Amino acid sequence: MSVVAQTDLLEQAEQFARSVLVSEGEIPGEHLGARAESDSAVAHYFTAQVPGYRGWQWCVVLAGAPGSSEITVSEVVLLPGDGALLAPEWVPWSDRIASGDLGPGDLLASPPDDPRLVPGYIDTLDVDPIDRDQVGQVAGEIGLGRDRLLSYEGRAEAAQRWHDGEYGPDSAMARAARFNCAACGYYLPLAGALHGAFGVCANEYAADGHVVAADYGCGAHADTPMPPGGQGSPAYDAYDDGAVEIVTVVRDA
């Protein structure tokens, strides 16, 4: 049997390929065509009627030895077709985790090559230049220090994230505020290199416990003036009901 005849035999074996799927308990749909994979192998494609696999197709690869009319099955596989419903591209766990994912009891280790951290013996420029030498000498003499510290890149990333976040100067709250946090009595500045740009809010009715930009602001600033009338609403003047004259109107019977 010639190579062409062998390929024709395999291409015409649609019903044989369909029976292979039926024997596996599948219900193949429309025959989508056949394609020669080699001189002795042909792949038949059928619409897949499998729940959850919209747009997929069955592929049954048939083979035949040269000079033989016997057909064998090489492979049966489910493949995505054009417009098939596919799972999203896989993303490594380390790239999927986001702020807020950490819950009570969860452990999240920083990778050894995390660019945000450097060994504690490296100068990270996290102290004002005037105090850097003195602080470094004292820390070394008494053995203070941590194994790893924030690198310059780590601080820069954090600063950018805080600046662009909910408590940054471009937020709706800050744009509507009359005063900024740097001048607020509830503002606790951070130590180190970020001292001049960020602090923590200590006002339980505002951004309590959150890192806020020095030029962030809200309506609960320590210098916000009291509304007229002492304890009245900030939006309205106090209503003095003692100044209301009560008039009795007698209607005719």
N, C-alpha and C positions, 0 to 999 in steps of 0.2 A: 504494500500500500504506500502510495507516494505521500510526501509531506503535506501537499495541498489536500489530498483526499483525507488524510488523518485530521487535519484542522477542520475540514468541512463536516466530518463525522461528529466531532466534538461540538461544533457550533450548532448543529441540528439536534443536539441532545437536550433540548429545552425541557421536555417532559421528564427526562431522567433527572435533571437537576432539580426540578420542582418536587419530584417524588422524594428526593433526599431530604428536603426541608419538611415535607409532610411526615416522613418517618421520624423526624425529630420532634414532632408535635407542633410545628409551626404552620401558619396559614399564609403562604406567600401570596402576594397580590400580582399586579400586572408585571409581565416580563418586560424589562427595560432594555434588553439587548444582550449581546455576547461580545466578548473581546478576547482576541488571541493574546495570551501571555507569552507563549513560545511556540515552537513547532509542534509541541506535544501537550500543550495545556491551554484551555480556554476558560474564561471566567464568565458565568451567567449572572445577571443582576435581576432581582425581583423587588418590587415595592414591599417594604416591611409593614405589616399590620400589627405592630407591637405597642401596647399602651406606653406612653411616655417617650416614644422614639419617633416623633413626627419628623418626616423628611428623610428617614434612614432607609437603607436598602440592604437586602440579603445579597451576599456574593458567594456563589458556589463554584469552586474551581474544579473542573474535570480534567483528567489526564488520560492519555492512552499511549502505550508503548508503540514505537514505529513498527508497522507491518501487522498490528493486531487490531481487531475490531472490538476488543474488550475495553470498556470505559471504567475508570476508577475515580474515586473522589479524593482530591488532594486536600481541600480545605473548605470549611463553611464559616463565614464570618459576617457580622453585622457592621456595615460601614455607613458613615454619614454621607448624604447626598447634598445637592445644592439646596440651600435654605434649611438644612437640618437643624434641629434644636440641639445645641451643644452646651456643655458645661463651660463656665468662664475659664479663661486661661489660668492655670495654676500659679499661685503666688506664694512664695515661701512664707512660713509662719512669721519669721522675723520682719518681713515687710508688710504683713497684714495687721499686726497689732497696732492699735491706735490709742490715743489718749482717752481715758475713761474705761478701758477694757479691764483694768486691774480691779479685782474684787477682794473682799475680806478672805484672808487665808491663801490667796494666790501668791505664787513666787515668780518673780521676773528678774532673771540675772542679766547683767550687762555683758555683752561679748568681750573677750579679751582685747580685741582691736577696736573697741568703741571709740570713735574720734572725739567724743565728748569728754572723755576721761584720760588722764595721764597719771603716771606714778607720783606719789606724794612728794618725792624728792626733787621733782622738776619745778622750777619757778614758773608759775602760771600767770604772773603779773596781776594777781588778784588782790594786791595790797597797794595802797597809794605809794608812789615812788619814795616819798619822804620817809615813810615808816617801814619800807620793805626790808631793808638790811637789818634793822633793829628787831623786827618781828621774827625774821628768819633765824637770827642768832639765838634769841630766847627760846624759840620752839625747838631748835636743835639741842640746846643745852639741857632742857628738861624732858626731852623725849616726846614732845607732842607731835601729832601728825596723823594722817590717814594714809592708807595704802594707795588710794587713788583719789585724784582731785579733778574738778572740772577743768578742761583745757580751754584755751581761748576760743576755739571753735564751738565748744559746748556752751559757753556763756553767750556767745554771739547768737547761736540758734535759739536759746531760751529767751534772750532779750527781744529778738525779732518776733517770736511767738507771742510773748506777753504784749508787746507793742501793738501787734495786729489783732489781738484777741478782744474778748468782751470788756476787759478793763483797760483798754488802751485809749490813747487820745482821739482816735478816729471813730470811736463808738458813738451811737446815738445819745447815750447818757452824757458822755463827756462834752459833746457838741452843744448840748442844751444847758450845761452847768455854768454858773456864774464864777465859781472859784475852782482852782485845781487842787490836787491832793498834796502837792509839795508844801502848801501853806496851811494844811489842815491839822488840827490837833490830834486827830485819830490816826494820822499817818506815821507808821514806824519804818524808817528807811532801812534798806538792806545793808549789810556790811560788805566790804570788799569793793571790787571794781564796779559793781552795779549800784553802788551806794547813791550816786546822784540821779539815777534814772528810775529806780523802782523801790517800792516799799510794800508793807502789808497794812491793809485796812483793819482797824480795831473797832469800828463802829458796827455794832450788832444789827443795826437797821439798814446798813448800806452793803458794802462789799466785804463784810466781816470775814477775816481769815484768808482773803485772796490777795495775791500779788497784784498790785495796781501800778500803773505808770505814774511817774511824778506829775505829768501833765494830764492825767485822767481827772475827772471830777464828777460830782453828783450833787443832788439837792440836799444831801445830809451833811454837808461840810460843816465843820465846827464853827465857822464864822457866819453861817446862814442866819440872818436876822429873824427874830421872833415876829410872828404876824401881829397886826394890830389887835389889841384886846387881850394880850397875854397868851392865853391858851387856846385861842380860836383856830379855825382852819387856816392853813397857809394860803388857800385860794380865795377866801372871802373875809371881809371885815366882820368883826364880832357884831352880833345882833343884840341890841339893848332893848329888851322887852319892857323895861321899866319906864321908857320914854313914850310908850304907846298910850294914847288917850282912848279910853273905853267909852263908847257912846251907845246909849240904849235907845233903840228905835221902837216906837210903839206903832203898831199897825192898826188901822181902822178895822173894826169888826165887820 
